[in-house]
Amino acid sequence: MLQDRYGTDKLFENILQYSQAMEPVLVEIDRWLDDAELYQLIRADLAKRFPQTEVTGRNSTPVEVVLRMLAIKRLYRLSYEQTEYQVRDSLVLRQFCRVYLNQVPDDTTLIRWAGLIQPETLQQFNQRLTELATQLKVTKGRKLRTDGTVVETNIHPPSDSSLLCDSVKVLGRALRCAKVVLAEETALAKEMFRNRIRSVRRLARQVGEAMRRGGTLAETQGKAAYQQLLRATQATIQQVEKVMPVLQAQSSQQADQLTETFAVFLPRAKQVVGQTIQRIFQQAKVPATEKIVSIFEPHTDIVRRNKAHKPTEYGHKVWLDEVEGGIVTRWEVLSGNPDDEQQWQASLEHHIAGFGQPPHQASGDRGVHSPNNEQMAKEKGVRRVILPQPGRKSEARQTYERQPWFVRGRKWHVGVEGRISLLKRRYELHRCRDHGEEGFGKWVGWGVIAANLVTIARKVTAKTRSIGKVPTAFRPEIYSLSRFAPETSYVK
């Protein structure tokens, strides 16, 4: 049965007076997470774990505890294991997460609950945070700046040889498990379970060494190694195709799991083989939209942004909208590598829907500029449209962009780069460590939400201090948000 929260514990309250107090920022975040609408959004997703989760079964981990532990995880940049350890170890975090003296849920429990929360729910969660920020006058929505960045998926730099090697590794390990499950099956020869992992590792090294040497001889040797690597992968695929029907006839749970593994990775391995034949042996170009760069994260896009330090990135382009006050009001995970100017209309429409009025000032980079975008913004009621024109400019355009309000707007817009840098450095948007396309959306969402929670809390705390109302929970020995830096975090 889905449990909402633990009851208050008087013994815990007595013990708590001998511990450190929460820092003011954490006190404010604690208060925002008490909001009924935020709570109900998360509860609605967690209630879908089983058909009768809300009415039958033993008491679950309370929704309130799950929400707050997931917030702590991103605020402190912890893993699930580290989150469990730190909450169990700290009276302050026990108080924040409302665990009190009860058992802290372990990391696997937290992972299962976190998997139920949908990316769309996190979008609604962030919209509610924006409403709260508006009510507290942290922002009025008068200024809007937009920009995009790339969040990488957690994959190694792709190459055809490494993708072939990964395919054989995954299928080979599954075949090894299938051999144990089908130990009594006599219809299949031992050759059907042959493991080629060691061979493909050696061949992949030979390909890499040949490509590094360069020259005609090295290219010939590399192609020969590629040919052997390709044959080994195709042989493994044929083995899987013969073993799968036999596994499907079995009724055990392990056989079902192996069948599911084969069903997921076999098409990806075939795509890698076809891609390698086209690129290496037919010398044909494969469009970026048709390439697979990881068999584990096949949704990964190839994004080229002409950056000097990293011309090609593997992940997804993410578009961000930020208003004054440092609140990121919207994010969108884009498919492929669309032009920046296509995102302008969606940003303006979302802002108007959220704040009920157009921004007084809206800005973007040169890639967003187009006459249509400028005209559209003015038609929607934006008074100051700051979209610098790329390339050669006419005298009239130069005069227009030298106006004081335009120059001030450009200087303010530069701050979005700092916001993106903060999200990547402090809230882990440099690389997504969740799996799958849905996991990618959740990772970005929790990172933005954590950043917004801290931003709102700091603004409100600063206002409170400026008028002399220091929170009673503030003490010099505060429980700092920077206490658990990644390099000093406990690793279980």
C-alpha positions in Angstrom: 0.0 0.0 0.0 1.3 3.4 -1.0 2.3 5.3 2.2 2.3 9.1 2.2 4.6 9.9 5.1 5.9 8.8 8.4 4.4 10.1 11.6 6.4 12.6 13.6 8.8 11.1 16.2 9.2 12.9 19.5 12.3 10.9 20.4 13.9 12.0 17.2 13.0 15.7 17.9 14.7 15.4 21.3 17.9 13.9 19.8 17.9 16.5 17.0 18.5 19.4 19.3 22.0 18.1 20.0 22.9 18.0 16.2 23.9 20.6 13.7 21.1 22.7 12.2 20.2 22.9 8.5 21.7 25.8 6.6 19.1 28.4 5.6 19.1 27.3 1.9 18.2 23.7 2.9 15.5 25.0 5.2 13.9 26.9 2.3 14.1 23.9 0.0 12.5 21.8 2.8 9.6 24.3 2.8 9.1 24.2 -1.0 9.0 20.5 -1.1 6.0 20.6 1.3 3.9 22.1 -1.5 0.8 20.0 -2.0 0.9 20.3 -5.8 4.5 19.2 -6.1 3.8 16.2 -3.8 0.7 15.1 -5.7 2.6 15.2 -9.0 5.2 12.7 -7.7 2.6 10.6 -5.9 0.5 10.1 -9.0 3.5 8.5 -10.8 4.5 6.3 -7.8 0.9 5.0 -7.5 1.3 3.3 -10.9 3.9 0.8 -9.7 1.3 -2.0 -9.5 -2.5 -2.0 -10.3 -3.5 -2.0 -6.6 -0.6 -0.1 -5.2 -2.8 2.4 -3.4 -5.1 -0.1 -1.7 -3.4 -3.4 -1.0 0.0 -4.8 0.1 2.4 -3.9 2.8 3.3 -0.3 3.5 5.7 1.1 1.0 8.5 3.6 1.4 6.6 6.9 1.9 6.2 9.2 -1.1 7.6 12.1 0.9 10.8 10.2 1.7 11.3 9.2 -2.0 10.8 12.7 -3.3 13.2 14.2 -0.8 15.9 11.6 -1.2 15.9 12.0 -4.9 16.3 15.8 -4.4 19.2 15.2 -2.0 20.8 12.9 -4.6 21.0 15.7 -7.2 21.7 18.5 -4.8 24.8 16.8 -3.5 25.8 14.9 -6.7 25.6 11.5 -5.1 25.0 8.1 -6.4 22.1 6.0 -5.2 24.4 4.1 -2.8 26.0 7.3 -1.5 22.5 8.8 -1.0 21.5 5.9 1.1 24.7 6.1 3.2 24.6 9.9 3.7 20.9 10.0 4.8 21.5 7.1 7.2 24.6 8.7 8.6 23.2 12.3 9.1 20.5 13.4 11.5 20.1 16.6 9.5 19.4 14.7 6.3 17.1 12.3 8.2 15.2 15.3 9.3 15.1 16.8 5.8 14.0 13.5 4.2 11.4 12.9 7.0 12.9 9.5 7.7 13.4 10.2 11.4 14.5 7.1 13.2 12.9 4.7 10.6 14.9 2.5 8.3 16.4 4.4 5.4 15.4 2.8 2.0 18.3 1.1 0.3 19.7 2.1 -3.1 17.8 -0.6 -5.1 14.5 0.5 -3.6 15.2 4.1 -4.5 16.2 3.1 -8.1 12.9 1.3 -8.5 10.8 4.2 -7.3 12.8 6.7 -9.3 12.2 4.7 -12.5 8.4 5.4 -12.1 8.7 9.2 -12.3 8.2 10.3 -15.9 10.0 13.2 -17.7 6.6 14.9 -18.3 6.0 14.9 -14.6 9.3 16.6 -14.0 8.3 19.3 -16.6 5.1 19.9 -14.6 7.1 19.9 -11.4 9.3 22.6 -12.7 6.4 24.7 -13.9 5.0 24.6 -10.4 8.4 25.7 -9.0 8.3 28.6 -11.5 4.8 29.6 -10.2 6.2 29.6 -6.6 9.2 31.7 -7.7 6.8 34.2 -9.3 4.6 34.4 -6.1 7.7 35.0 -4.0 8.9 37.7 -6.5 12.1 35.9 -7.3 11.1 36.5 -10.9 8.4 38.4 -12.8 9.0 36.9 -16.2 9.9 40.3 -17.8 13.1 39.0 -19.5 13.7 35.8 -21.4 17.0 34.4 -22.8 17.3 31.1 -24.7 20.2 28.9 -25.7 21.1 25.3 -26.4 23.7 22.9 -25.3 24.6 19.3 -25.7 24.3 16.8 -22.9 26.4 13.7 -23.7 25.2 10.1 -23.2 27.4 7.8 -21.1 29.2 6.1 -24.0 32.8 5.6 -25.2 33.9 7.4 -28.4 32.4 5.2 -31.1 34.2 3.3 -33.9 33.1 0.5 -36.1 35.5 -2.0 -34.6 34.4 -1.1 -31.0 30.7 -1.4 -31.9 31.4 -4.9 -33.4 33.3 -5.8 -30.3 30.5 -4.6 -28.0 27.9 -6.6 -30.0 29.9 -9.8 -29.7 30.5 -9.2 -26.0 26.8 -8.7 -25.1 25.6 -11.6 -27.3 28.5 -13.9 -26.2 27.8 -13.4 -22.5 24.1 -14.1 -23.1 24.9 -17.2 -25.0 27.1 -18.4 -22.1 24.1 -18.0 -19.8 21.8 -19.8 -22.3 24.2 -22.8 -22.3 23.6 -23.2 -18.6 19.8 -22.8 -19.0 19.7 -25.3 -21.9 22.1 -27.8 -20.2 19.7 -30.7 -20.8 19.0 -29.7 -24.4 20.7 -32.1 -26.8 19.4 -30.8 -30.1 22.0 -27.9 -30.2 25.6 -28.6 -30.9 28.3 -27.2 -28.7 29.4 -24.9 -31.6 26.1 -23.0 -31.1 27.4 -21.7 -27.7 31.0 -20.8 -28.8 32.3 -17.7 -27.1 34.2 -15.4 -29.5 34.8 -12.5 -27.1 38.5 -13.1 -26.7 39.0 -13.3 -30.5 37.1 -10.0 -31.2 39.1 -8.2 -28.5 42.3 -9.2 -30.2 41.0 -8.3 -33.7 39.7 -4.9 -32.5 43.2 -4.1 -31.1 44.7 -5.1 -34.4 42.4 -2.7 -36.2 43.2 0.1 -33.8 46.9 -0.4 -34.1 46.8 -0.5 -38.0 44.7 2.7 -38.1 47.1 4.5 -35.8 50.2 3.5 -37.9 48.7 4.8 -41.2 50.0 4.1 -44.7 49.0 1.7 -47.4 50.3 -1.4 -45.7 48.6 -0.6 -42.4 45.3 0.1 -44.2 45.5 -3.3 -45.9 46.2 -5.0 -42.6 43.4 -3.1 -40.9 40.9 -4.1 -43.6 42.0 -7.7 -43.2 41.4 -7.5 -39.4 38.1 -5.8 -40.1 37.1 -8.7 -42.3 37.8 -11.2 -39.6 36.1 -9.1 -37.0 33.0 -8.9 -39.2 32.9 -12.6 -39.8 33.2 -13.3 -36.1 30.2 -10.9 -35.4 28.1 -12.5 -38.2 28.9 -16.0 -36.8 27.7 -14.9 -33.3 24.5 -13.4 -34.8 23.8 -16.7 -36.5 24.3 -18.6 -33.3 21.8 -16.4 -31.5 19.3 -16.8 -34.3 19.5 -20.6 -33.8 19.4 -20.5 -30.0 16.5 -18.1 -29.6 13.7 -20.4 -30.7 14.9 -23.1 -28.3 15.0 -20.5 -25.5 11.5 -19.3 -26.3 10.2 -22.8 -25.9 11.4 -22.8 -22.3 9.2 -21.7 -19.4 11.7 -20.5 -16.9 12.2 -16.9 -15.9 15.9 -16.9 -16.8 15.0 -18.2 -20.3 12.6 -15.3 -20.7 15.2 -12.8 -19.6 17.7 -14.1 -22.0 15.2 -14.1 -24.8 14.4 -10.4 -24.0 18.2 -9.6 -24.1 18.5 -11.3 -27.5 15.4 -9.5 -28.8 16.9 -6.1 -27.8 20.5 -6.5 -28.9 20.2 -8.7 -32.0 18.7 -6.0 -34.2 21.3 -3.5 -33.0 24.1 -5.9 -33.8 22.7 -6.4 -37.3 22.6 -2.7 -37.8 26.2 -2.4 -36.7 27.2 -5.1 -39.2 25.4 -3.4 -42.1 26.8 0.0 -41.1 30.4 -1.4 -41.1 30.0 -3.0 -44.5 28.8 0.3 -45.9 31.5 2.5 -44.4 34.6 0.2 -44.5 34.2 -2.0 -47.5 31.8 -0.1 -49.8 33.3 3.3 -48.9 29.8 4.7 -48.7 28.6 7.5 -46.4 25.9 6.7 -43.8 23.7 9.6 -42.9 24.0 10.7 -39.3 20.3 10.0 -38.6 20.8 6.4 -39.7 24.0 5.7 -37.7 24.1 3.8 -34.5 27.0 5.0 -32.2 26.2 2.7 -29.2 24.4 -0.6 -28.8 23.6 0.4 -25.2 22.3 3.9 -25.9 21.0 3.6 -29.5 19.0 6.9 -29.1 22.3 8.9 -29.0 22.5 11.6 -31.7 25.6 12.8 -33.5 25.8 16.6 -32.9 28.3 18.7 -34.8 28.4 22.3 -33.5 31.9 23.4 -34.9 33.4 23.8 -31.4 37.2 23.9 -31.5 37.7 21.8 -28.4 35.1 19.2 -29.3 33.8 19.4 -32.9 31.6 16.3 -32.6 29.5 15.4 -29.5 27.4 12.3 -28.8 24.2 12.8 -26.9 21.3 15.1 -27.3 20.9 18.8 -27.9 19.0 20.4 -25.1 17.2 23.8 -25.4 16.9 25.9 -22.3 14.8 29.0 -21.5 15.8 31.2 -18.6 14.1 34.3 -17.0 15.6 37.0 -14.8 16.2 35.7 -11.3 18.2 32.7 -12.7 15.1 30.4 -13.1 15.2 27.9 -15.9 11.5 27.7 -16.9 11.8 25.2 -19.7 14.0 22.5 -21.2 13.5 20.4 -24.3 15.5 17.4 -25.4 15.7 17.8 -29.2 15.9 15.1 -31.7 18.9 15.2 -34.0 20.6 18.5 -34.6 17.9 21.0 -35.6 18.6 24.7 -36.3 18.5 27.0 -33.4 16.0 29.4 -35.1 13.4 26.6 -35.0 13.2 26.8 -31.2 12.3 30.5 -30.9 8.6 30.2 -31.3 8.2 27.3 -28.8 10.2 29.4 -26.2 8.0 32.4 -26.6 4.7 30.4 -26.5 5.8 28.5 -23.4 6.7 31.8 -21.7 3.4 33.4 -22.5 1.4 30.3 -21.4 3.3 30.2 -18.1 3.4 33.9 -17.2 0.2 35.0 -18.9 2.0 37.7 -20.8 4.9 38.1 -23.2 8.3 39.0 -21.9 9.3 42.7 -22.1 12.7 41.5 -23.5 13.6 38.3 -25.3 17.0 37.4 -26.6 18.9 34.7 -28.4 22.2 34.0 -30.2 23.0 34.7 -33.8 21.8 31.2 -34.8 18.3 32.1 -33.6 18.1 35.3 -35.8 15.8 35.4 -38.8 13.5 38.2 -40.0 10.5 35.9 -39.4 11.6 35.3 -35.8 12.0 39.0 -35.1 8.6 39.8 -36.7 6.9 36.9 -34.8 8.2 38.1 -31.4 7.0 41.6 -32.1 3.6 40.3 -33.1 3.4 38.4 -29.8 4.0 41.6 -27.8 7.7 41.5 -27.1 8.9 45.1 -26.9 12.6 44.4 -27.1 13.7 41.6 -29.4 17.5 41.0 -29.2 18.6 38.7 -32.0 21.9 39.8 -33.5 22.2 39.2 -37.2 25.0 37.0 -38.3 27.3 37.8 -41.3 27.6 41.1 -43.1 25.3 43.8 -41.8 23.9 46.8 -43.5 24.5 50.3 -42.1 20.9 50.4 -40.9 21.3 47.1 -39.1 24.5 48.2 -37.5 22.9 51.3 -36.2 20.0 49.3 -34.9 22.2 46.9 -32.9 24.3 49.8 -31.5 21.3 51.2 -29.6 21.9 51.3 -25.8 19.0 48.9 -25.0 20.2 46.4 -27.5 23.8 46.5 -26.2 22.5 46.1 -22.6 20.3 43.2 -23.7 23.3 41.4 -25.4 25.3 41.8 -22.2 22.5 40.3 -20.1 22.0 37.5 -22.6 25.6 36.3 -22.1 24.6 35.2 -18.6 22.8 32.2 -20.1 26.3 30.7 -20.9 27.1 30.9 -17.2 23.9 29.2 -16.3 24.6 26.4 -18.7 28.1 26.1 -17.3 26.7 25.9 -13.8 24.2 23.2 -14.8 27.0 21.1 -16.3 29.5 21.6 -13.5 27.3 21.6 -10.4 24.2 19.6 -11.5 25.7 17.0 -13.7 24.3 18.0 -17.1 27.7 17.4 -18.7 26.9 13.7 -19.1 23.7 11.7 -18.6 24.3 8.6 -16.4 20.8 7.2 -16.7 19.9 4.7 -19.4 17.5 5.0 -22.3 15.8 8.0 -23.9 13.4 8.3 -21.0 16.2 8.1 -18.5 17.9 10.9 -20.4 14.9 13.2 -20.0 14.7 12.4 -16.3 18.4 13.2 -15.8 18.1 16.6 -17.5 14.9 17.3 -15.6 16.2 16.5 -12.1 19.3 18.6 -12.8 17.3 21.7 -13.8 14.9 21.2 -10.8 17.8 20.9 -8.4 19.4 24.1 -9.8 16.1 26.0 -9.5 15.5 24.8 -6.0 18.8 26.2 -4.9 18.4 29.4 -6.8 15.0 30.1 -5.4 16.1 29.2 -1.9 19.2 31.5 -2.0 17.2 34.4 -3.4 14.6 34.1 -0.6 17.2 33.6 2.1 19.1 36.7 0.9 15.9 38.7 1.0 15.1 37.4 4.5 18.6 38.4 5.8 18.4 41.9 4.2 15.3 42.7 6.3 16.8 41.3 9.5 14.8 38.2 9.8 17.4 35.5 10.1 15.9 32.0 10.2 15.9 30.4 13.6 17.6 27.3 12.1 20.7 29.3 11.1 23.8 28.7 13.1 27.5 29.2 12.3 28.1 25.4 12.1 25.7 25.0 9.2 25.1 21.8 7.3 26.6 23.0 4.0 25.4 22.0 0.5 29.0 21.8 -0.5 29.9 19.3 2.2 29.7 16.3 -0.1 31.9 17.2 -3.1 32.3 14.4 -5.6 36.0 13.9 -4.7 35.2 13.5 -1.0 32.0 11.6 -1.1 31.8 8.2 0.5 31.9 5.4 -2.0 30.1 2.2 -0.8 
